[in-house]
Amino acid sequence: MAGDAPHLLVVDDDVRLRALLHRYLADNGFRVTEAGSAEDARARLKGLAFDLIILDIMMPGESGDTLTESLRRESTVPILLLSAMGEPENRIAGLEKGADDYLTKPFEPRELLLRVATILRRARAEPAAPRALSLGTLSFHPASRELRKGDRLVRLTSGETELLCLLARHAGRPVSRERLSQSAALADSTRAVDVQINRLRRKIEPDPRAPRYLLTVWGVGYTLRPD
């Protein structure tokens, strides 16, 4: 197998499923490393770099969503959550923790491949996230997805976070309303993007009526211009 093939970490306490995923993904050109628990995954992450983590939520000990939340404080590695819980609130909770996608068990192996390919393609297309952006008295940390004022955390909704992460990756360049809508899963509603941007301005701008950092690019969308 080519050494530059994407390297995936499969984390699941179900030995049989883990082995099946390993074999299927390897047969489709991926390098695969297994972990049977969150603790095991942490040990693997200390010594290896991965292009994507496929992570089961329901595991003994530390759960997958808790591990996701923890990893997001220090890493931008893409995460695909697997879960038998398929209700919308479960999916939303997983995405709010910082996951890139959420797949409900049981699933078709081909769908898993498509989800993995989509996440990897998106990760390659996006510029690397900056370490931190200065916005006056505030700072935004894309790796941990946190907006801070000194040591105080400024609360963001999941939609606001997704918008700010995308704008941070393209800092200084305009991002279309359509692109922002897709990123924040706003049902392709550009009007919803405008509403979210106005809310973000109230949290970021010294004077939301005269934006300094989150600017409108007329006819295109918005741009983030940090200090």
C-alpha positions as CSV (number, residue, x, y, z in Angstrom):
1,M,0.0,0.0,0.0
2,A,1.3,3.5,-0.9
3,G,2.9,5.3,2.0
4,D,1.0,8.4,1.2
5,A,-2.4,6.8,1.4
6,P,-4.7,8.5,4.0
7,H,-4.1,7.1,7.4
8,L,-7.3,6.4,9.4
9,L,-7.7,5.6,13.1
10,V,-10.7,3.3,13.8
11,V,-11.8,3.5,17.4
12,D,-14.5,1.0,18.6
13,D,-14.8,-1.4,21.5
14,D,-16.5,-4.0,19.3
15,V,-13.7,-6.2,18.1
16,R,-15.6,-7.8,15.3
17,L,-16.8,-4.5,13.8
18,R,-13.4,-2.9,14.2
19,A,-11.8,-5.8,12.3
20,L,-14.5,-5.6,9.5
21,L,-13.9,-1.9,9.2
22,H,-10.2,-2.4,9.1
23,R,-10.4,-4.9,6.3
24,Y,-12.9,-3.0,4.3
25,L,-11.0,0.3,4.5
26,A,-7.7,-1.3,3.8
27,D,-9.1,-3.1,0.8
28,N,-10.2,0.3,-0.5
29,G,-6.7,1.9,-0.3
30,F,-6.5,3.3,3.2
31,R,-3.9,2.7,5.9
32,V,-5.7,1.7,9.0
33,T,-4.8,1.7,12.7
34,E,-7.2,0.3,15.4
35,A,-7.9,1.3,18.9
36,G,-10.4,-0.4,21.3
37,S,-11.0,2.5,23.7
38,A,-10.5,6.3,24.1
39,E,-7.5,5.6,26.2
40,D,-6.1,3.4,23.5
41,A,-6.8,6.0,20.9
42,R,-5.0,8.7,22.9
43,A,-1.9,6.4,23.0
44,R,-2.0,6.0,19.2
45,L,-2.4,9.7,18.7
46,K,0.7,10.5,20.7
47,G,2.9,8.5,18.3
48,L,1.2,8.7,14.9
49,A,-0.4,11.3,12.7
50,F,-3.9,10.5,11.2
51,D,-5.9,12.0,8.4
52,L,-9.2,11.0,9.9
53,I,-10.6,9.4,13.1
54,I,-13.6,7.0,12.8
55,L,-14.9,7.0,16.3
56,D,-17.7,5.1,18.0
57,I,-19.7,7.1,20.6
58,M,-20.8,4.3,23.0
59,M,-17.7,2.8,24.6
60,P,-16.9,1.7,28.1
61,G,-15.0,4.4,30.0
62,E,-14.6,7.6,28.1
63,S,-17.2,8.0,25.4
64,G,-16.5,9.0,21.9
65,D,-18.3,12.3,22.1
66,T,-16.2,13.2,25.2
67,L,-13.0,12.2,23.4
68,T,-14.1,14.4,20.4
69,E,-14.7,17.4,22.7
70,S,-11.3,16.9,24.3
71,L,-9.4,16.5,21.0
72,R,-11.0,19.6,19.6
73,R,-9.1,21.6,22.3
74,E,-5.8,20.6,20.7
75,S,-6.3,19.2,17.2
76,T,-8.2,19.8,14.0
77,V,-8.0,16.2,12.8
78,P,-11.3,15.3,11.1
79,I,-13.6,13.1,13.1
80,L,-16.4,10.8,11.9
81,L,-18.7,9.6,14.7
82,L,-20.4,6.3,14.6
83,S,-23.5,5.6,16.8
84,A,-26.5,3.4,17.1
85,M,-28.4,6.6,18.3
86,G,-29.9,8.1,15.2
87,E,-32.2,10.8,16.6
88,P,-31.6,14.4,15.3
89,E,-30.6,15.6,18.8
90,N,-27.9,12.9,19.0
91,R,-26.4,14.0,15.7
92,I,-26.6,17.6,16.6
93,A,-24.9,16.9,20.0
94,G,-22.1,15.1,18.2
95,L,-21.5,17.9,15.8
96,E,-21.6,20.4,18.6
97,K,-18.8,18.5,20.3
98,G,-16.7,19.2,17.2
99,A,-17.3,16.1,14.9
100,D,-17.1,16.6,11.2
101,D,-19.8,14.1,10.4
102,Y,-22.1,11.5,12.1
103,L,-23.1,8.1,10.7
104,T,-25.8,6.0,12.3
105,K,-25.3,2.2,12.8
106,P,-26.1,0.0,11.0
107,F,-24.7,1.6,7.9
108,E,-23.8,0.5,4.4
109,P,-20.1,0.1,3.9
110,R,-20.3,2.1,0.7
111,E,-21.9,5.0,2.5
112,L,-19.0,5.0,5.0
113,L,-16.5,5.2,2.1
114,L,-18.4,8.1,0.7
115,R,-18.5,10.0,4.0
116,V,-14.8,9.3,4.5
117,A,-13.9,10.5,1.0
118,T,-16.0,13.7,1.4
119,I,-14.4,14.6,4.8
120,L,-10.9,14.0,3.4
121,R,-11.6,16.0,0.3
122,R,-13.0,18.9,2.3
123,A,-10.0,18.8,4.7
124,R,-7.5,18.9,1.7
125,A,-9.4,21.8,0.1
126,E,-9.4,23.9,3.3
127,P,-6.3,25.9,4.2
128,A,-4.8,25.0,7.5
129,A,-6.5,26.6,10.4
130,P,-4.4,29.3,12.0
131,R,-3.3,28.9,15.6
132,A,-5.2,31.9,16.9
133,L,-6.7,35.1,15.5
134,S,-6.7,38.4,17.4
135,L,-9.9,40.3,17.2
136,G,-9.3,43.3,19.5
137,T,-9.8,42.2,23.1
138,L,-10.9,38.8,21.8
139,S,-9.1,35.8,20.4
140,F,-10.4,33.0,18.3
141,H,-8.7,29.6,18.5
142,P,-9.8,27.4,15.5
143,A,-8.2,24.2,16.9
144,S,-10.3,24.3,20.0
145,R,-13.1,26.2,18.3
146,E,-13.1,28.7,21.1
147,L,-13.7,32.4,21.3
148,R,-12.0,33.9,24.3
149,K,-11.8,37.3,26.1
150,G,-8.7,36.8,28.2
151,D,-9.3,33.7,30.2
152,R,-13.1,33.9,29.8
153,L,-14.8,31.7,27.2
154,V,-17.3,33.5,25.0
155,R,-20.2,31.2,24.3
156,L,-20.9,30.4,20.6
157,T,-23.6,28.3,19.1
158,S,-22.6,25.4,16.8
159,G,-23.7,27.4,13.8
160,E,-21.7,30.5,14.9
161,T,-18.7,28.3,15.5
162,E,-18.9,26.7,12.0
163,L,-19.1,30.1,10.4
164,L,-16.2,31.5,12.3
165,C,-14.0,28.5,11.7
166,L,-14.6,28.8,7.9
167,L,-14.0,32.5,7.9
168,A,-10.9,32.0,10.0
169,R,-9.5,29.6,7.4
170,H,-10.0,32.2,4.7
171,A,-9.1,35.2,6.8
172,G,-8.7,38.3,4.7
173,R,-10.6,36.7,1.7
174,P,-14.3,36.8,1.0
175,V,-16.4,33.7,1.5
176,S,-19.8,33.5,-0.2
177,R,-23.1,33.2,1.6
178,E,-23.7,29.9,-0.1
179,R,-20.4,28.4,1.1
180,L,-21.1,29.7,4.6
181,S,-24.6,28.2,4.5
182,Q,-23.3,24.8,3.6
183,S,-20.6,24.9,6.2
184,A,-23.0,25.7,9.0
185,A,-25.8,23.3,7.8
186,L,-28.2,26.2,7.5
187,A,-30.4,24.4,4.9
188,D,-28.9,26.5,2.1
189,S,-30.5,29.6,3.5
190,T,-28.4,32.7,2.8
191,R,-30.9,34.7,5.0
192,A,-30.0,32.4,7.9
193,V,-26.3,33.2,7.3
194,D,-27.1,36.9,7.6
195,V,-28.8,36.3,10.9
196,Q,-25.9,34.3,12.3
197,I,-23.4,36.9,11.1
198,N,-25.3,39.6,12.9
199,R,-25.3,37.6,16.1
200,L,-21.5,37.0,15.7
201,R,-21.0,40.7,15.3
202,R,-22.7,41.3,18.6
203,K,-20.2,39.0,20.2
204,I,-17.1,40.1,18.3
205,E,-17.4,43.8,17.3
206,P,-16.8,46.7,19.7
207,D,-19.6,48.4,17.6
208,P,-21.8,45.9,15.7
209,R,-23.3,48.7,13.6
210,A,-19.8,49.7,12.3
211,P,-18.0,46.3,11.9
212,R,-14.2,46.3,12.1
213,Y,-13.5,42.6,11.9
214,L,-16.4,40.8,10.3
215,L,-17.1,42.7,7.1
216,T,-19.7,42.5,4.4
217,V,-18.4,42.0,0.9
218,W,-21.2,43.3,-1.2
219,G,-22.5,40.9,-3.8
220,V,-20.3,38.1,-2.5
221,G,-20.6,37.3,1.2
222,Y,-18.4,38.1,4.2
223,T,-14.8,38.3,5.2
224,L,-12.9,38.1,8.5
225,R,-10.1,40.6,9.0
226,P,-8.3,40.0,12.3
227,D,-5.7,42.4,13.7
